[in-house]
Amino acid sequence: MSKRYTAEFKRDAVALVRSSPHRNVTEIARELGVSPEGLRGWVSRTAPTGARADPAS
């Protein structure tokens, strides 16, 4: 069973990844309690400027 996260949580997680270039996604995912693959997906679905799709979609 997969866990559901709010759009706000996903946006904050993506922002944390983008604002922490010295840290890897796996480390941040572990800290947040999410899977590294899921966090990478959220990041890849969101442009750096936030212009693309919402990571919640």
C-alpha positions as CSV (number, residue, x, y, z in Angstrom):
1,M,0.0,0.0,0.0
2,S,1.5,3.3,-1.0
3,K,1.5,6.3,1.3
4,R,-0.2,9.5,0.1
5,Y,1.4,12.9,0.7
6,T,-0.2,16.3,0.5
7,A,0.7,18.7,-2.3
8,E,2.2,21.1,0.2
9,F,4.5,18.3,1.6
10,K,5.6,17.5,-1.9
11,R,6.3,21.1,-2.8
12,D,8.3,21.6,0.4
13,A,10.3,18.4,-0.3
14,V,11.1,19.5,-3.8
15,A,12.1,22.9,-2.5
16,L,14.4,21.3,0.0
17,V,16.1,19.2,-2.7
18,R,16.6,22.3,-4.9
19,S,17.9,24.4,-2.1
20,S,20.4,21.8,-0.9
21,P,22.8,21.1,-3.8
22,H,25.4,19.7,-1.5
23,R,23.1,16.9,-0.3
24,N,21.8,14.0,-2.3
25,V,18.2,13.0,-2.8
26,T,18.6,9.7,-0.9
27,E,19.8,11.5,2.2
28,I,16.9,14.0,2.1
29,A,14.3,11.3,1.4
30,R,15.6,9.3,4.4
31,E,15.3,12.5,6.5
32,L,11.7,13.1,5.3
33,G,10.6,9.4,5.6
34,V,9.8,9.0,1.9
35,S,11.3,6.8,-0.8
36,P,14.2,8.2,-2.8
37,E,12.5,7.1,-6.0
38,G,9.3,9.0,-5.1
39,L,11.2,12.1,-4.2
40,R,13.1,12.0,-7.5
41,G,9.8,11.6,-9.3
42,W,8.4,14.7,-7.6
43,V,11.6,16.7,-8.5
44,S,11.6,15.5,-12.1
45,R,7.9,16.5,-12.6
46,T,8.6,20.0,-11.4
47,A,10.7,22.6,-13.3
48,P,13.3,24.5,-11.2
49,T,11.1,27.6,-11.6
50,G,8.0,25.7,-10.7
51,A,6.6,26.4,-14.1
52,R,5.7,22.8,-15.0
53,A,3.2,20.4,-13.4
54,D,2.6,20.4,-9.8
55,P,4.4,17.5,-8.1
56,A,1.1,16.5,-6.5
57,S,-0.2,15.4,-9.8
